[in-house]
Protein backbone atom coordinates (compact mmCIF):
# COMPACT_ATOMS: atom_id res chain seq x y z
CA UNK A 1 0.00 0.00 0.00
CA UNK A 2 1.34 3.37 -0.95
CA UNK A 3 1.77 6.04 1.71
CA UNK A 4 -0.17 9.29 1.50
CA UNK A 5 3.06 11.04 0.57
CA UNK A 6 3.59 8.56 -2.26
CA UNK A 7 0.15 9.52 -3.58
CA UNK A 8 1.59 13.01 -4.24
CA UNK A 9 -0.01 14.68 -1.25
CA UNK A 10 2.17 16.73 1.11
CA UNK A 11 1.76 17.76 4.75
CA UNK A 12 0.35 21.27 5.19
CA UNK A 13 3.21 23.82 5.77
CA UNK A 14 2.06 24.50 9.34
CA UNK A 15 2.55 20.83 10.22
CA UNK A 16 6.13 20.63 9.08
CA UNK A 17 8.92 20.42 11.70
CA UNK A 18 10.86 23.40 10.35
CA UNK A 19 7.85 25.69 10.79
CA UNK A 20 7.71 25.01 14.53
CA UNK A 21 11.48 25.49 14.92
CA UNK A 22 11.22 28.92 13.27
CA UNK A 23 8.19 29.77 15.39
CA UNK A 24 10.01 28.89 18.63
CA UNK A 25 13.06 30.96 17.60
CA UNK A 26 10.79 33.92 16.81
CA UNK A 27 9.05 33.71 20.21
CA UNK A 28 12.38 33.55 22.04
CA UNK A 29 13.75 36.50 20.09
CA UNK A 30 10.62 38.58 20.79
CA UNK A 31 10.94 37.79 24.50
CA UNK A 32 14.56 38.99 24.50
CA UNK A 33 13.63 42.27 22.83
CA UNK A 34 10.88 42.83 25.40
CA UNK A 35 13.32 42.17 28.22
CA UNK A 36 15.79 44.64 26.72
CA UNK A 37 13.04 47.22 26.47
CA UNK A 38 12.21 46.69 30.15
CA UNK A 39 15.90 47.10 31.03
CA UNK A 40 16.10 50.35 29.06
CA UNK A 41 12.93 51.56 30.74
CA UNK A 42 14.41 50.66 34.11
CA UNK A 43 17.65 52.47 33.28
CA UNK A 44 15.69 55.49 32.10
CA UNK A 45 13.66 55.54 35.33
CA UNK A 46 16.85 55.23 37.34
CA UNK A 47 18.40 58.11 35.41
CA UNK A 48 15.33 60.29 35.95
CA UNK A 49 15.35 59.44 39.64
CA UNK A 50 19.03 60.38 39.86
CA UNK A 51 18.33 63.66 38.08
CA UNK A 52 15.55 64.50 40.52
CA UNK A 53 17.72 63.82 43.57
CA UNK A 54 20.33 66.29 42.30
CA UNK A 55 17.95 69.22 42.87
CA UNK A 56 18.94 71.70 45.60
CA UNK A 57 18.09 70.52 49.09
CA UNK A 58 15.78 72.53 51.34
CA UNK A 59 17.50 75.52 52.90
CA UNK A 60 18.27 74.66 56.54
CA UNK A 61 19.38 78.20 57.45
CA UNK A 62 17.84 79.89 60.49
CA UNK A 63 17.73 83.67 60.96
CA UNK A 64 20.13 85.07 63.54
CA UNK A 65 21.69 88.43 64.38
CA UNK A 66 25.40 88.49 65.32
CA UNK A 67 27.79 91.16 66.58
CA UNK A 68 31.53 91.42 66.01
CA UNK A 69 33.45 88.20 66.53
CA UNK A 70 34.33 84.76 65.14
CA UNK A 71 31.53 82.20 64.76
CA UNK A 72 31.48 78.48 63.94
CA UNK A 73 28.90 77.30 61.41
CA UNK A 74 27.04 74.38 62.95
CA UNK A 75 27.45 75.77 66.48
CA UNK A 76 26.79 79.53 66.49
CA UNK A 77 24.87 79.62 63.22
CA UNK A 78 23.04 76.88 61.32
CA UNK A 79 24.44 75.77 57.93
CA UNK A 80 22.48 77.07 54.95
CA UNK A 81 22.17 79.87 52.44
CA UNK A 82 21.92 83.42 53.79
CA UNK A 83 21.72 87.04 52.76
CA UNK A 84 24.07 88.77 55.19
CA UNK A 85 23.10 92.39 55.92
CA UNK A 86 24.68 94.78 58.46
CA UNK A 87 22.12 96.65 60.55
CA UNK A 88 24.58 98.84 62.47
CA UNK A 89 28.12 99.88 61.57
CA UNK A 90 30.47 98.72 58.82
CA UNK A 91 33.49 96.46 58.58
CA UNK A 92 34.89 93.18 57.29
CA UNK A 93 33.01 89.94 56.69
CA UNK A 94 35.41 87.06 56.05
CA UNK A 95 35.87 83.32 56.51
CA UNK A 96 38.90 81.23 57.36
CA UNK A 97 39.24 79.61 53.92
CA UNK A 98 39.33 83.01 52.17
CA UNK A 99 36.32 82.38 49.91
CA UNK A 100 34.53 85.31 51.62
CA UNK A 101 36.33 88.65 51.89
CA UNK A 102 33.87 91.53 51.91
CA UNK A 103 33.41 95.03 53.32
CA UNK A 104 29.81 95.39 54.52
CA UNK A 105 27.99 98.51 55.68
CA UNK A 106 24.54 100.00 56.02
CA UNK A 107 25.30 102.15 52.95
CA UNK A 108 27.14 101.28 49.74
CA UNK A 109 30.51 103.00 49.26
CA UNK A 110 32.10 102.64 45.81
CA UNK A 111 35.43 104.09 46.93
CA UNK A 112 35.81 101.51 49.69
CA UNK A 113 34.23 98.65 47.74
CA UNK A 114 31.59 98.47 50.47
CA UNK A 115 28.23 96.78 49.77
CA UNK A 116 25.02 96.57 51.78
CA UNK A 117 24.58 92.77 51.62
CA UNK A 118 26.23 89.54 50.53
CA UNK A 119 24.44 86.28 49.65
CA UNK A 120 26.35 83.08 50.36
CA UNK A 121 26.15 79.40 51.39
CA UNK A 122 27.62 78.74 54.84
CA UNK A 123 28.84 75.17 55.37
CA UNK A 124 29.11 73.21 58.58
CA UNK A 125 32.55 73.40 60.18
CA UNK A 126 33.72 76.68 58.63
CA UNK A 127 34.47 79.76 60.72
CA UNK A 128 33.17 83.20 59.75
CA UNK A 129 34.41 86.50 61.15
CA UNK A 130 32.76 89.90 61.60
CA UNK A 131 35.11 92.81 62.35
CA UNK A 132 33.98 96.37 63.15
CA UNK A 133 30.30 95.66 62.51
CA UNK A 134 28.10 96.29 65.54
CA UNK A 135 25.20 94.15 64.32
CA UNK A 136 24.67 91.89 61.30
CA UNK A 137 21.49 90.06 60.26
CA UNK A 138 21.81 86.60 58.68
CA UNK A 139 18.53 85.99 56.85
CA UNK A 140 17.76 82.65 55.08
CA UNK A 141 17.16 82.89 51.34
CA UNK A 142 14.02 81.24 49.88
CA UNK A 143 14.38 77.46 49.44
CA UNK A 144 13.04 77.69 45.89
CA UNK A 145 15.77 79.26 43.78
CA UNK A 146 14.77 80.98 40.51
CA UNK A 147 16.73 82.33 37.55
CA UNK A 148 17.75 85.97 37.93
CA UNK A 149 19.40 88.52 35.65
CA UNK A 150 19.89 91.29 38.23
CA UNK A 151 22.25 90.20 41.00
CA UNK A 152 23.52 91.83 44.18
CA UNK A 153 26.87 90.99 45.77
CA UNK A 154 27.13 87.29 46.48
CA UNK A 155 27.90 83.81 45.20
CA UNK A 156 25.41 82.62 42.57
CA UNK A 157 25.10 79.13 41.10
CA UNK A 158 24.66 78.69 37.34
CA UNK A 159 21.79 76.25 36.80
CA UNK A 160 20.04 77.33 40.02
CA UNK A 161 20.26 81.14 40.27
CA UNK A 162 21.42 81.86 36.70
CA UNK A 163 20.21 80.18 33.52
CA UNK A 164 23.19 78.69 31.62
CA UNK A 165 24.01 80.67 28.49
CA UNK A 166 26.08 83.46 26.98
CA UNK A 167 25.78 86.90 28.58
CA UNK A 168 27.10 90.42 28.60
CA UNK A 169 27.62 91.13 32.31
CA UNK A 170 27.38 94.85 33.13
CA UNK A 171 28.19 96.80 36.30
CA UNK A 172 25.10 98.81 37.25
CA UNK A 173 26.15 99.90 40.75
CA UNK A 174 29.52 99.92 42.49
CA UNK A 175 32.79 98.29 41.56
CA UNK A 176 34.72 95.19 42.58
CA UNK A 177 35.87 91.73 41.57
CA UNK A 178 33.82 89.46 39.33
CA UNK A 179 35.02 85.84 39.18
CA UNK A 180 33.85 82.29 38.51
CA UNK A 181 34.76 79.22 40.54
CA UNK A 182 36.71 77.68 37.63
CA UNK A 183 38.65 80.86 36.77
CA UNK A 184 36.91 81.48 33.41
CA UNK A 185 36.08 85.03 34.57
CA UNK A 186 38.48 87.14 36.62
CA UNK A 187 37.74 90.83 36.14
CA UNK A 188 37.52 94.11 38.02
CA UNK A 189 34.14 95.51 37.05
CA UNK A 190 32.75 99.00 37.65
CA UNK A 191 30.32 101.56 36.29
CA UNK A 192 33.31 103.45 34.84
CA UNK A 193 36.40 102.07 33.14
CA UNK A 194 39.80 102.63 34.78
CA UNK A 195 42.92 101.78 32.78
CA UNK A 196 45.15 102.19 35.87
CA UNK A 197 43.43 99.39 37.77
CA UNK A 198 42.29 97.39 34.74
CA UNK A 199 38.64 98.03 35.58
CA UNK A 200 36.07 97.52 32.81
CA UNK A 201 32.36 98.27 32.63
CA UNK A 202 31.25 94.95 31.14
CA UNK A 203 32.46 91.48 30.19
CA UNK A 204 31.02 88.90 27.77
CA UNK A 205 31.17 85.26 28.85
CA UNK A 206 29.48 81.87 28.58
CA UNK A 207 28.14 80.66 31.92
CA UNK A 208 27.91 76.87 32.22
CA UNK A 209 25.83 74.66 34.50
CA UNK A 210 27.63 74.07 37.81
CA UNK A 211 29.77 77.22 37.78
CA UNK A 212 29.56 79.69 40.66
CA UNK A 213 29.60 83.39 39.78
CA UNK A 214 31.02 85.50 42.63
CA UNK A 215 30.33 89.23 42.42
CA UNK A 216 31.58 91.83 44.90
CA UNK A 217 29.65 94.67 43.26
CA UNK A 218 26.52 96.24 44.74
CA UNK A 219 24.64 95.26 41.58
CA UNK A 220 25.27 93.69 38.17
CA UNK A 221 23.01 93.02 35.17
CA UNK A 222 23.16 89.93 32.93
CA UNK A 223 22.05 90.56 29.34
CA UNK A 224 21.46 87.45 27.18
CA UNK A 225 23.50 87.40 23.97
Helices and strands as residue ranges (DSSP letters): G 13-15, H 17-53, E 64-66, E 69-72, E 80-95, E 101-105, E 114-115, E 118-122, E 127-140, E 150-157, E 165-173, E 175-180, E 186-190, E 199-200, E 202-207, E 212-224
